[in-house]
Amino acid sequence: MKPEDPSNAVTIPEVAPEAIPELVASSAEDVLRSLIDNPAFDETHVCLLLQRKDLSGALLEEISKRKIWRGAYRVRLGLAAHPHTPRLIAMRTLRDLHLMDLVRISLLPTSSMELRRLADERVLARLPQLPLGHKLMLARRGSARVAAGLIAEGTTQAALVALDNAFLTEAQLLKALAGEGLPVRILGAVARHDKWSKVVNVRVALLRHPRVPPDRVPALVPGLPRREIEDLLGLARLAGHVRTHLREELTNRKKT
């Protein structure tokens, strides 16, 4: 007969508080379920348990149902960050998370795409009320969507920092540049940026923009693919000075 796992033989009344940390490592689901029913199992033990990435969704759901833990911020954060927390529970726990915890969730590779997007949306919704210091912190450490949101929001200092954000992608920057109300100073910063000013799609987006700074246009046009230039010239709404530079570029290429 297979010897009985000692941990499986533990009943709730027999578990002393000092034995709980060791039992938290048990691979037996019934042991873990017994633990969360143990009166000695407290918030610290729950947080220790939530560090395990192999917990089942059913066990995580049981934890989320306990009122005594549901009100604890550390437990809600642990549930939101756990890769196996059921979708609706994880989304519900995001509601009251602190700003930087939302940022952390949005960058966790183990979080679902839907949860990361929701965390981003909650951060972006708070942008108008945030002081400059918080915006600068987000510009440095936020996700691509948050960085682009800061650029689109129009606070110059934050936008300049966001342009150097390591997570910022071309796709997200192009979404920000699509906003016609983007301040001229930010468009100019993008046009002068060492990295983004060299990206063809970004240069095209800048040239399309009705508020592109005239003094930056001469540097954006040279080297553009001919097809991009022709597509720009086909736009009905294109700034006159941009159209002039594009035509001059095509003329100069015919001469060489």
Summary of the structure (lengths in Angstrom):
residues: 256
radius of gyration: 26.9
end to end distance: 89.6
largest distance: 92.0
contacts: 745
relative contact order: 0.05
helix: 68%
strand: 0%
